[in-house]
């Protein structure tokens, strides 16, 4: 059952990657058709959300921790997919998706994302470590948008880090911002590729190490999401020395943002 559930999570993510990649081959899109299809997908994902939540509650205390982590991974993936579908639905209607800014523990989101990708990295023999401090690094963010941005960074780190490689996820403070970094010891990025990283549909020269798909839109999406939260994204890399991508988001300030929701 463990392998079956983990395989379902991985299969869903790979199918979504392939679907996004296939968008480049569609010459014209009928907006009404996109809106209708996105609405149906949203309904299906709502059902999946309720199902995974019910599964987690029903099986609480009955299964080993590893299987519970698979269920949490499924919930995480469905949450990200709902974010994508909502953005697609609203953009099809000419409306920018609204953000819900609130005080959120950035380290907790990073912890959950790292746990999700550990299962995928184990297949390649890649190690994902974390240096996180839950309760300390609180950002003023939309938690779903931030998770989606971070997901793109972790996905790339696992894709391009060679077998037996290492990925480190950290959080810290940077003046009035909270930072979340994903560092790998992969092939690094050339200067020419570095200048094009955040352009639409750009694919760098590096090749995913296990044949994973790459749409060329992940970093652009990550930058769009984090900038809408008042943050930024940076990349520090040299060929042969790995890469470090960092998300900077506003630090939660009770005096400026008001009391955090309990």
VEXDREN-2710 file (C-alpha; in Angstrom, 1 decimal):
% VEXDREN-2710
k/r/px/py/pz
1/UNK/0.0/0.0/0.0
2/UNK/2.9/2.4/0.8
3/UNK/4.5/1.9/-2.6
4/UNK/1.1/2.2/-4.4
5/UNK/0.3/5.5/-2.6
6/UNK/3.8/6.9/-3.2
7/UNK/3.5/5.9/-6.9
8/UNK/0.1/7.6/-7.2
9/UNK/1.5/10.8/-5.9
10/UNK/4.5/10.7/-8.2
11/UNK/2.4/9.8/-11.2
12/UNK/0.0/12.7/-10.6
13/UNK/2.9/15.2/-10.5
14/UNK/4.5/13.7/-13.6
15/UNK/1.2/13.9/-15.4
16/UNK/0.8/17.6/-14.5
17/UNK/4.3/18.3/-15.7
18/UNK/3.6/16.7/-19.0
19/UNK/0.3/18.5/-19.4
20/UNK/2.0/21.9/-18.8
21/UNK/4.7/21.0/-21.3
22/UNK/2.1/20.1/-23.9
23/UNK/0.6/23.6/-23.7
24/UNK/3.4/24.8/-26.0
25/UNK/2.1/22.7/-28.8
26/UNK/-1.4/24.1/-28.7
27/UNK/-1.7/26.8/-31.4
28/UNK/-4.9/28.5/-30.2
29/UNK/-6.9/28.3/-27.0
30/UNK/-10.6/28.8/-26.7
31/UNK/-11.0/30.9/-23.5
32/UNK/-14.5/29.5/-22.8
33/UNK/-13.2/26.0/-23.2
34/UNK/-10.3/26.7/-20.8
35/UNK/-12.6/28.2/-18.2
36/UNK/-15.1/25.4/-18.4
37/UNK/-12.3/22.7/-18.1
38/UNK/-10.6/24.5/-15.3
39/UNK/-13.9/24.7/-13.4
40/UNK/-14.4/21.0/-13.8
41/UNK/-10.9/20.3/-12.6
42/UNK/-11.4/22.5/-9.6
43/UNK/-14.5/20.5/-8.7
44/UNK/-12.6/17.2/-9.0
45/UNK/-9.8/18.5/-6.8
46/UNK/-12.2/19.7/-4.2
47/UNK/-13.5/16.2/-3.9
48/UNK/-9.9/14.9/-3.7
49/UNK/-9.1/17.4/-1.0
50/UNK/-12.1/16.2/1.1
51/UNK/-11.2/12.6/0.4
52/UNK/-7.5/12.9/1.5
53/UNK/-8.6/14.9/4.6
54/UNK/-11.1/12.2/5.5
55/UNK/-8.4/9.5/4.9
56/UNK/-6.0/11.3/7.2
57/UNK/-8.6/11.6/10.0
58/UNK/-9.9/8.0/9.6
59/UNK/-6.5/6.4/9.7
60/UNK/-5.1/8.6/12.4
61/UNK/-3.3/6.5/15.0
62/UNK/-3.8/3.3/12.9
63/UNK/-0.8/3.4/10.5
64/UNK/2.9/3.8/10.8
65/UNK/4.4/7.3/10.5
66/UNK/5.8/6.7/7.0
67/UNK/2.4/6.0/5.5
68/UNK/1.0/9.1/7.2
69/UNK/3.8/11.1/5.5
70/UNK/2.6/9.7/2.2
71/UNK/-0.9/10.9/2.9
72/UNK/0.5/14.3/3.9
73/UNK/2.4/14.4/0.6
74/UNK/-0.9/13.7/-1.3
75/UNK/-2.6/16.5/0.5
76/UNK/0.3/18.8/-0.3
77/UNK/0.2/17.9/-4.0
78/UNK/-3.6/18.4/-4.3
79/UNK/-3.2/21.8/-2.6
80/UNK/-0.7/22.9/-5.2
81/UNK/-2.8/21.6/-8.0
82/UNK/-5.8/23.5/-6.8
83/UNK/-3.7/26.6/-6.7
84/UNK/-2.7/26.1/-10.4
85/UNK/-6.3/25.4/-11.5
86/UNK/-7.6/28.5/-9.6
87/UNK/-5.0/30.6/-11.3
88/UNK/-5.9/29.1/-14.7
89/UNK/-9.6/29.7/-14.1
90/UNK/-9.2/33.3/-13.0
91/UNK/-6.7/34.2/-15.7
92/UNK/-9.1/32.7/-18.3
93/UNK/-11.7/35.2/-17.1
94/UNK/-9.2/38.1/-17.2
95/UNK/-8.9/38.3/-13.4
96/UNK/-5.6/38.0/-11.4
97/UNK/-6.0/35.5/-8.6
98/UNK/-6.2/37.3/-5.2
99/UNK/-3.6/36.5/-2.5
100/UNK/-4.5/35.9/1.1
101/UNK/-1.6/37.4/3.1
102/UNK/-1.2/36.2/6.7
103/UNK/1.4/35.4/9.3
104/UNK/2.8/32.0/8.2
105/UNK/5.7/29.8/9.5
106/UNK/7.9/29.6/6.5
107/UNK/10.0/26.9/8.1
108/UNK/7.0/24.7/8.5
109/UNK/6.1/25.0/4.8
110/UNK/9.7/24.3/3.8
111/UNK/9.7/21.2/6.1
112/UNK/6.6/19.8/4.5
113/UNK/7.9/20.4/1.0
114/UNK/11.3/18.8/1.8
115/UNK/9.5/15.7/3.2
116/UNK/7.5/15.4/0.0
117/UNK/10.6/15.5/-2.2
118/UNK/12.6/13.2/0.0
119/UNK/10.5/10.3/-1.3
120/UNK/11.3/11.3/-4.9
121/UNK/15.0/11.9/-4.2
122/UNK/15.4/8.5/-2.5
123/UNK/14.8/6.9/-5.9
124/UNK/17.9/8.8/-7.2
125/UNK/19.9/8.3/-4.1
126/UNK/19.9/12.1/-3.5
127/UNK/19.9/13.4/0.0
128/UNK/17.7/16.3/1.1
129/UNK/18.7/17.9/4.4
130/UNK/17.1/20.9/6.2
131/UNK/18.3/23.6/8.6
132/UNK/15.0/25.0/9.7
133/UNK/13.7/26.7/12.9
134/UNK/9.9/26.3/13.2
135/UNK/8.3/29.2/15.0
136/UNK/11.1/31.6/14.4
137/UNK/10.9/32.5/10.7
138/UNK/7.4/33.9/10.3
139/UNK/6.6/35.6/6.9
140/UNK/3.7/37.8/5.8
141/UNK/2.7/35.6/2.8
142/UNK/0.1/33.6/1.0
143/UNK/0.9/30.1/2.2
144/UNK/-0.3/28.4/-1.0
145/UNK/1.5/30.8/-3.3
146/UNK/4.7/30.4/-1.3
147/UNK/4.4/26.6/-1.3
148/UNK/4.0/26.7/-5.1
149/UNK/7.0/28.9/-5.6
150/UNK/9.2/26.7/-3.3
151/UNK/7.9/23.6/-5.0
152/UNK/9.4/24.8/-8.3
153/UNK/12.8/25.3/-6.6
154/UNK/12.8/21.9/-5.0
155/UNK/11.6/20.2/-8.1
156/UNK/14.5/21.7/-10.1
157/UNK/17.0/20.8/-7.4
158/UNK/16.0/17.1/-7.5
159/UNK/15.8/17.1/-11.3
160/UNK/19.3/18.5/-11.9
161/UNK/21.3/17.1/-8.9
162/UNK/23.2/14.0/-9.9
163/UNK/22.6/10.6/-8.3
164/UNK/24.1/10.5/-4.9
165/UNK/24.0/14.3/-4.7
166/UNK/22.9/16.6/-1.9
167/UNK/20.2/19.3/-1.5
168/UNK/19.9/21.6/1.5
169/UNK/16.9/23.6/2.4
170/UNK/17.3/26.5/4.9
171/UNK/15.4/29.5/6.3
172/UNK/16.8/32.7/7.8
173/UNK/16.3/36.4/8.3
174/UNK/17.5/39.0/5.9
175/UNK/16.8/42.5/7.3
176/UNK/13.0/42.9/7.0
177/UNK/12.6/39.7/5.0
178/UNK/12.5/36.0/5.6
179/UNK/14.6/33.9/3.3
180/UNK/14.2/30.3/2.2
181/UNK/17.1/28.8/0.2
182/UNK/17.4/25.6/-1.8
183/UNK/21.1/24.7/-2.4
184/UNK/22.3/21.8/-4.5
185/UNK/25.6/20.4/-5.6
186/UNK/24.5/19.8/-9.2
187/UNK/26.2/21.0/-12.4
188/UNK/25.6/24.7/-11.7
189/UNK/24.4/27.2/-14.3
190/UNK/26.5/29.0/-16.9
191/UNK/26.5/32.8/-17.1
192/UNK/24.6/32.8/-20.4
193/UNK/21.9/30.5/-18.9
194/UNK/21.8/32.5/-15.7
195/UNK/20.8/35.7/-17.7
196/UNK/17.8/33.8/-19.2
197/UNK/16.6/31.9/-16.1
198/UNK/13.4/33.8/-15.4
199/UNK/12.3/34.3/-19.0
200/UNK/9.2/32.6/-20.3
201/UNK/9.6/29.1/-21.6
202/UNK/13.4/29.1/-21.4
203/UNK/15.1/25.7/-20.9
204/UNK/18.7/25.8/-19.8
205/UNK/21.4/23.6/-21.2
206/UNK/21.5/21.2/-18.2
207/UNK/19.6/18.0/-18.6
208/UNK/17.5/16.4/-15.8
209/UNK/19.5/13.5/-14.5
210/UNK/16.8/10.9/-14.5
211/UNK/14.9/11.9/-17.7
212/UNK/12.4/14.1/-15.9
213/UNK/10.3/16.5/-17.9
214/UNK/11.0/20.3/-17.9
215/UNK/8.5/22.9/-19.0
216/UNK/10.8/26.0/-18.8
217/UNK/8.1/27.9/-16.9
218/UNK/8.8/26.9/-13.3
219/UNK/11.1/29.7/-12.3
220/UNK/9.0/32.3/-14.1
221/UNK/6.0/31.1/-12.0
222/UNK/8.0/31.2/-8.8
223/UNK/9.2/34.7/-9.5
224/UNK/5.7/35.9/-10.3
225/UNK/4.2/34.4/-7.1
226/UNK/6.9/35.7/-4.8
227/UNK/6.9/39.2/-6.3
228/UNK/3.2/39.5/-5.8
229/UNK/3.8/38.9/-2.1
230/UNK/6.3/41.7/-2.1
231/UNK/9.3/39.5/-2.2
232/UNK/12.0/38.5/-4.7
233/UNK/14.0/35.5/-5.9
234/UNK/17.7/35.2/-6.5
235/UNK/20.1/32.6/-7.9
236/UNK/23.8/32.2/-7.1
237/UNK/25.6/29.6/-9.2
238/UNK/28.8/28.7/-10.9
239/UNK/29.4/25.8/-13.4
240/UNK/30.5/22.7/-11.5
241/UNK/29.8/24.2/-8.1
242/UNK/26.0/23.8/-7.8
243/UNK/23.3/26.4/-7.4
244/UNK/21.5/28.2/-4.6
245/UNK/18.0/29.7/-5.2
246/UNK/16.6/31.9/-2.5
247/UNK/13.1/33.2/-2.0
248/UNK/12.8/36.4/0.0
249/UNK/9.4/37.3/1.5
250/UNK/8.3/40.0/3.9
251/UNK/8.9/39.3/7.5
252/UNK/5.7/39.3/9.7
253/UNK/5.6/42.5/11.8
254/UNK/2.7/42.6/14.3
255/UNK/2.8/46.4/14.5
256/UNK/2.5/46.8/10.7
257/UNK/0.4/43.8/9.8
258/UNK/-1.8/43.5/12.9
259/UNK/-2.2/40.5/15.2
260/UNK/-1.7/37.0/13.7
261/UNK/-4.8/34.8/13.5
262/UNK/-4.8/32.2/16.3
END
